[in-house]
Amino acid sequence: MNVLIAEDDAPSRKMLQSLLVKWGYTVTALRDGDEAWSILSQPDHPDLVILDWIMPGIEGPEIVKRLRIKENSRPHYIIIMTSASSENAAAYALDAGADDFICKPFNVNELRARIAVGCRVTSLHQALADKLHKLEAATETITRLASTDELTELHNRRSFNDFFALALSAARRHNHPLSLISIDIDNFKAVNDTFGHSVGDQLLKEFASLMLKMARAEDFAVRWGGDEFMILLPQTTGEAAYTLAERIRAAFEQNASWVTPVAVTASFGVAQLREGEQGDTLISRADDALYIAKHEGRNRVITVGLGEDLCR
């Protein structure tokens, strides 16, 4: 462990440095408070610190106060050392934020024991920080898995419900358009039955990748279930949603043969949120439009409820 010593008295500094090296520590020895503050305020600072109370530049207690204000998850363990004889010196140092206090001239064995305590506390802090980091990473992974479809890595139905509620609220509050595209891959069961589920899974992944490539960053693409998908488009009219759906439809029709030896297509239903409409009604209307697209021969985009229906 690296220990920083800030001591203006050269003989005392050299003796401390010699003892610490003998005890197995790496030592950074400095002669004034300004040098100590410059090093200790850096992110990659020594964890254990021995500061003289009175020294040129910034004095020990003031360094402690400054460090405690800016400290993060990697705290310093600080021992204040002084020859001050005041009975309140220890209390003042500890109130300033020091972890320990020792008077000069010090007892060598006492100093060694107090530094060992600092090492144990510092090691515990580091172990706790490491565990917290692992916990945060695990929590992030769990959250991502809970909101993501494992196969396609699109959002799943649970995360869609949360985002949908926020998007509905924003659209109503700001009077912005909101549109929804409901999608189904045509004859997907036949793909699985003919070529196997591994080919079917790859087809789903390719379609999901195509959706993400062609949608905007603010759009919300979700695997609804099986071979069904949805795209929620904030601040987007039904006509603009239709245009996007048609682009995805045409691109998929041209490129699906990368995965399967036969042509595969998809059908799309589009709906725009109406004034006062509930979210489940918007979903139902997009599904109704999709049903019409399937009924009329598949491989087409249908959007209803915009005055004049659009279809291909």
C-alpha positions in Angstrom: 0.0 0.0 0.0 1.2 3.5 -0.8 1.4 5.8 2.2 1.8 9.6 1.8 3.8 11.5 4.4 3.7 15.3 4.6 6.2 16.5 7.2 8.3 19.6 7.0 11.0 18.5 9.5 13.5 16.6 7.4 14.8 14.2 10.1 11.3 13.3 11.2 10.3 12.8 7.5 13.3 10.6 6.8 12.7 8.5 10.0 9.0 8.0 9.1 9.9 7.0 5.6 12.5 4.5 6.8 10.1 2.9 9.2 7.3 2.6 6.7 9.6 1.1 4.1 10.9 -1.4 6.7 7.3 -2.4 7.4 6.6 -3.1 3.8 4.9 0.1 2.6 5.5 2.2 -0.5 6.1 5.8 0.6 5.6 9.2 -1.0 7.4 11.7 1.3 6.7 15.4 0.9 7.8 18.5 2.8 4.8 20.8 2.7 1.0 21.0 2.6 0.8 22.4 -0.9 2.6 19.3 -2.4 0.4 17.0 -0.3 -2.8 18.7 -1.5 -1.7 18.6 -5.1 -1.2 14.8 -4.9 -4.1 13.9 -2.6 -6.7 15.8 -4.7 -5.9 13.6 -7.8 -8.2 10.6 -8.6 -5.3 8.1 -8.3 -4.2 9.3 -4.8 -2.5 7.3 -1.9 -5.1 5.9 0.3 -3.3 6.2 3.6 -2.0 9.6 4.7 0.1 10.9 7.6 0.0 14.7 7.8 1.9 17.0 10.1 -0.4 19.5 11.8 1.8 22.6 11.2 3.8 22.8 8.0 4.5 25.3 5.2 1.6 25.8 2.8 -1.7 24.2 3.7 -1.7 22.9 7.2 -2.8 19.3 8.0 -6.3 20.0 9.4 -7.2 22.3 6.4 -6.1 19.5 4.0 -8.4 17.1 5.8 -11.3 19.5 5.6 -10.8 20.0 1.8 -10.4 16.3 1.1 -13.6 15.4 3.0 -15.6 17.9 1.0 -14.5 16.5 -2.4 -14.2 12.9 -1.4 -15.9 10.2 -3.4 -16.2 6.4 -3.1 -12.5 6.0 -2.5 -11.8 7.8 0.8 -8.5 8.7 2.3 -7.5 7.3 5.7 -5.8 10.2 7.4 -3.6 10.3 10.5 -2.7 13.7 11.9 0.6 14.0 13.7 1.7 16.9 15.9 3.8 17.9 18.8 1.0 20.2 20.0 0.4 19.8 23.7 -3.1 21.2 23.8 -5.6 18.8 25.4 -8.0 19.7 22.6 -5.6 19.0 19.7 -6.9 15.5 19.2 -10.5 16.5 19.3 -9.8 19.4 16.8 -8.1 17.0 14.4 -10.8 14.4 14.6 -13.5 17.1 14.2 -11.8 18.3 11.1 -12.2 14.8 9.6 -9.1 13.0 10.5 -9.4 9.2 11.2 -6.7 9.1 13.8 -4.3 11.3 15.8 -0.8 10.7 17.2 1.5 13.0 19.2 5.2 13.5 18.6 7.5 12.1 19.7 5.6 9.0 18.8 6.0 5.5 20.1 7.2 3.3 17.2 5.0 0.3 18.0 2.0 2.5 18.5 2.6 4.2 15.2 3.0 0.8 13.5 -0.3 -0.5 15.0 -2.2 2.7 14.1 -1.0 2.5 10.5 -2.0 -1.2 10.4 -5.5 -0.2 11.5 -5.6 2.3 8.7 -4.6 -0.4 6.2 -7.4 -2.7 7.4 -10.0 0.1 7.2 -8.7 1.1 3.7 -8.8 -2.5 2.5 -12.4 -2.9 3.8 -13.4 0.3 2.0 -11.9 -1.0 -1.2 -13.5 -4.5 -0.8 -16.9 -2.8 -0.2 -16.4 -0.5 -3.2 -15.5 -3.5 -5.4 -18.6 -5.4 -4.2 -20.8 -2.3 -4.8 -19.4 -2.0 -8.3 -20.2 -5.7 -9.0 -23.6 -5.2 -7.6 -24.3 -2.2 -9.8 -23.1 -4.1 -12.8 -25.3 -7.1 -11.9 -28.3 -4.8 -11.3 -27.7 -3.1 -14.7 -27.5 -6.6 -16.4 -30.7 -7.7 -14.6 -32.5 -4.6 -15.6 -31.4 -4.9 -19.2 -32.4 -8.6 -19.3 -35.8 -7.8 -17.7 -36.6 -5.2 -20.4 -35.0 -6.9 -23.4 -36.0 -9.7 -25.7 -33.3 -12.4 -25.4 -33.4 -13.5 -29.0 -33.7 -10.2 -30.9 -32.3 -7.8 -28.3 -35.3 -5.5 -28.9 -37.3 -4.1 -26.1 -39.8 -6.6 -24.7 -43.5 -6.2 -23.9 -42.9 -5.2 -20.3 -40.6 -2.3 -21.2 -42.9 -1.3 -24.0 -45.8 -0.8 -21.5 -43.6 1.5 -19.4 -42.5 3.6 -22.4 -45.9 3.6 -23.9 -47.4 5.2 -20.8 -44.8 7.9 -20.9 -45.2 8.5 -24.6 -49.0 8.8 -24.3 -48.7 11.3 -21.4 -46.2 13.4 -23.4 -48.3 13.3 -26.6 -51.4 14.5 -24.6 -49.6 17.1 -22.6 -47.8 18.8 -25.6 -50.5 17.9 -28.2 -47.9 16.0 -30.3 -48.8 13.2 -32.7 -48.1 9.6 -31.7 -48.2 6.6 -34.1 -47.9 2.9 -33.7 -46.9 0.2 -36.3 -48.0 -3.4 -35.7 -46.1 -6.0 -37.6 -46.4 -9.7 -38.3 -44.0 -11.8 -40.5 -46.1 -13.6 -43.1 -46.3 -17.4 -43.0 -43.6 -17.6 -40.3 -44.9 -21.0 -39.0 -44.1 -22.4 -42.5 -40.5 -21.2 -42.2 -40.1 -23.0 -38.9 -41.8 -26.1 -40.1 -39.8 -26.3 -43.4 -36.3 -25.0 -42.4 -36.3 -25.5 -38.6 -36.4 -23.2 -35.7 -32.8 -22.1 -36.0 -33.6 -20.6 -39.4 -36.7 -19.0 -38.0 -34.8 -17.5 -35.1 -32.2 -16.1 -37.5 -35.0 -14.6 -39.6 -36.4 -12.9 -36.5 -33.0 -11.5 -35.6 -32.5 -10.2 -39.1 -35.9 -8.5 -39.1 -35.2 -6.9 -35.7 -31.9 -5.6 -37.0 -33.6 -4.1 -40.0 -36.2 -2.4 -37.9 -33.5 -0.8 -35.7 -31.5 0.3 -38.7 -34.4 2.1 -40.3 -36.2 3.5 -37.3 -35.0 6.7 -35.5 -33.2 6.6 -32.2 -36.3 8.0 -30.4 -38.6 5.3 -31.8 -39.3 2.3 -29.6 -39.1 -1.1 -31.4 -40.4 -4.1 -29.5 -40.8 -7.8 -30.0 -44.5 -8.2 -29.1 -44.3 -12.0 -29.1 -43.5 -14.8 -31.5 -43.2 -13.3 -34.9 -45.1 -10.1 -33.9 -43.4 -6.7 -33.5 -44.4 -3.1 -32.8 -42.8 0.2 -33.3 -44.0 3.2 -31.3 -43.1 6.5 -32.9 -43.3 9.7 -30.8 -44.0 13.0 -32.5 -44.9 11.2 -35.7 -48.0 11.3 -37.8 -49.8 8.3 -39.3 -48.6 9.3 -42.7 -44.9 9.4 -41.6 -45.4 6.1 -39.8 -46.8 4.6 -43.0 -43.8 5.8 -44.9 -41.4 4.1 -42.5 -43.5 0.9 -42.4 -43.4 0.8 -46.2 -39.6 1.2 -46.3 -39.2 -1.6 -43.8 -41.6 -3.8 -45.8 -39.8 -3.3 -49.1 -36.4 -3.8 -47.6 -37.4 -7.0 -45.9 -39.0 -8.4 -49.0 -35.8 -7.8 -50.9 -33.4 -9.1 -48.2 -35.2 -11.9 -46.4 -33.7 -14.4 -48.9 -30.4 -13.9 -47.1 -31.8 -16.2 -44.4 -34.2 -18.5 -46.1 -34.1 -20.0 -49.6 -37.7 -18.8 -50.2 -39.1 -15.3 -50.2 -40.5 -14.1 -46.9 -42.6 -11.0 -46.4 -44.2 -9.0 -43.6 -47.5 -7.2 -43.1 -48.0 -3.9 -41.3 -50.8 -2.1 -39.6 -50.5 1.6 -38.7 -52.6 3.8 -36.5 -52.2 7.4 -35.1 -53.4 8.4 -31.6 -56.7 10.2 -31.7 -57.7 12.9 -29.3 -58.9 11.4 -26.0 -58.1 7.9 -27.1 -56.8 5.3 -24.6 -53.6 3.4 -25.3 -55.2 0.0 -25.6 -57.6 1.4 -28.2 -54.6 2.6 -30.3 -53.0 -0.8 -30.1 -56.3 -2.4 -31.1 -56.7 -0.1 -34.1 -53.1 -0.9 -35.2 -53.8 -4.6 -34.8 -57.1 -4.2 -36.8 -55.1 -2.5 -39.7 -52.6 -5.4 -39.5 -55.5 -7.9 -39.7 -56.7 -6.2 -42.9 -53.3 -6.3 -44.4 -53.1 -10.1 -43.7 -56.6 -10.6 -45.0 -56.0 -8.6 -48.2 -53.0 -10.8 -49.2 -50.2 -10.0 -46.9 -46.9 -8.1 -47.7 -48.6 -4.7 -47.5 -49.0 -1.7 -45.1 -52.5 -0.7 -44.1 -53.3 2.4 -42.0 -56.8 3.3 -41.0 -58.5 6.2 -39.3 -56.7 9.0 -41.1 -59.6 10.2 -43.2 -58.7 8.3 -46.4 -57.2 4.9 -45.7 -53.8 4.2 -47.2 -52.7 0.8 -48.4 -50.3 -0.9 -50.7 
